Amino acid sequence: MKIVPDTSVIVDGRITKLVLGKDYHGCDVIVPKAVISELENQANKGRETGFNGLGELKELQKLCREGKIKLSYVGRRPTPDEISLAKGGEIDAMIRDTAGDNEATLITSDRVQKEVAEAQGLDAIYLKPEMIGYKELIIAKYFDKDTMSIHLKENVTPMAKKGTPGNIKLVKIRQRILKRGELEKMAREITEMAKSDFKSFIEIEMEGATVVQFREYRISIARPPFSDGVEITVVRPITKVSLDDYKLPEKLLDRLRNSAKGILIAGPPGAGKTTFAQAVAEFYSRDIGAIVKTMESPRDLQVGDEITQYAPLEKDMGKTADILLLVRPDYTIYDELRKTKDFRIFADMRLAGVGMVGVVHATRPIDAIQRIIGRVELGMIPSIVDTTIFINDGQVAAIYDVKLTVKVPTGMIEADLSRPVIEIRDFETGDLAHEVYTYGEQTIVMEVGVDKYEKSPIEKIAEKEIIKEIRSRIPDATVEVDMKSDKRATVHIDEKNIAKLIGKKGKTIDEVEKKIGISIGVEPLEINQIKDMFPVETELSGNYVMLNFQKDTVGTPFDILVEDEYLFTATVGKKGNIKIKKDIELATIIIRAMKKNIPIYARIRKE
């Protein structure tokens, strides 16, 4: 009996099993060179399917040497143009031609290939993809109940992250380093099992990178040229929680049930954002009885079967959104928003009436809103996002309410300066935390409330007086003051000016202490205390105060500070400056500081 296997069954690893059966004992296996070329091409691109297929051919060679089958390679190698047209069926056509020329039976697990072959009068056997029961992977041995992720790389000791969000440690899980052969074996097992396990799938396969969702494990396989060695990273959620576990205020639960339709779940990496998003999805699906879908790339939310998880359709999340707009779910979980296109898709779906929950990286609660600014029209933000929930160390750390109003922004006086202002308030207390509005060419993000520890008025006055006195003696000094008590302070000053501050035999610092009436200690200012802050050139031009920046900072948001006091946040305009009209209070503060030679600082507002 003569058989011609196509690429699909060789990659599946089932030809060796087939030819060992009694019906195919001693058969003549004819492998088209087009199949070898396709597998070689995939392997050269670092794709696991290519390596799996070449491994299967090695097994066939072994059976041939043992006299159990006959094996031959026939036909010609496809040209580069034919390889580039493989998705259009050029390689499949060459495989069918080989079967016809050799009067052999075509073996395939591609239904279209089988139908076309039979339409051409060829004998063809369709091997339906196998779905086998759950089998534990080799990598599972590295996990215990506290393991969140494992990190395996050739010639490196295996490492694991253990603990819970907010309390994670990186530990060695064995002393012996991993060899490439071990990792190759694991990678092959993962991809083969993902194709045959009914709850697993290959999510992404690109040159040098493969992402697999195997049951609860999200597995990333990297190999050269994408990485400098074979690497496998496996992430597994160690907890599945409900909203009850977060002990949320009833006021927030009521908002989620009845009015919140645009929600951003924000937090730093590893803080527990995805875990909270899963809890929100289950809450909407099971407690409220809503139709819930997800948009993920890759799909790694651990949700119930009643929630359908969607990946990018034809590698485009915009096409996924088009389908979902036809499906019309009550809520969609978008995990996660990174690029401008993601935010715009989120906005389009929300404005179309779909309840949206987005997951976004942020280091502070306000950063969730900051990341939308500039990506959608400012006035539309409250229609897109009405609630932001900040997660840190696995807990809900802050909840913000987002609304649009028309008023005179905080810090401005004149009634004719009234404008649309986005108010961001603490959801539980109702206190105003931030205001967002446009002024001229700039988008201003004003911090109205205070999120950090508030110093006493006496401490603030004392710190300012110390800084003022030191700068009157050393104008170019960079100074930070830390009040230890009402009678003692530590001055941090750049190293080059320490000697000037102390003076000969301590004379200068003694004079400062006597004038201020506070005992002062002097320490060098560490680089990490000043690296994000720099003095900004300030000038008056017509009716404006101009803050001048480098041309390459256009479009970059900066916090503006007078001495060490935060004033406002604005984005550098097209001409490389920030313009503030003289008749508002912000400008008055800056002009006053300029007259007293008090430096104006800027620092990059980080996303």
Secondary structure, 3 states (H helix, E strand, C coil): CEEEECHHHHHHCCHHHHHCCHHHCCCEEEEEHHHHHHHHHHHHCCCHHHHHHHHHHHHHHHHHHCCCCEEEEECCCCCHHHHHCHHHCHHHHHHHHHHHHCCCEEEECCHHHHHHHHHCCCCEEECCCCCECCCCCHHHHHCCCCEEEEEEEECCCCEEEEEECCEEEEEECCCCCECHHHHHHHHHHHHHHHHHECCEEEEEEECCEEEEEECCEEEEEECCCCCCCCEEEEECCCCCCCHHHHCCCHHHHHHHHHCCCEEEEEECCCCCHHHHHHHHHHHHHHHCCCCEEEEECCCCCCCCCCCEEECCECCEHHHHHHHHHHHCCCEEEEEEECCHHHHHHHHHHHHCCCEEEEEEECCCCCHHHHCCECCECHHHHHHHCCEEEEEECCEEEEEEEEEEEEECCCCCCCHHHCEEEEEEEECCCCCEEEEEEEECCEEEEEECCCCCCCCCHHHHHHHHHHHHHHHHHCCCCCEEEEEEECCEEEEEECHHHHHHHHCHHHHHHHHHHHHHCCEEEEEECCHHHHCCEEECEEEEECCEEEEECCHHHCCCEEEEEECCEEEEEEECCCCCEEEEECCCHHHHHHHHHHHCCCCEEEEECCC
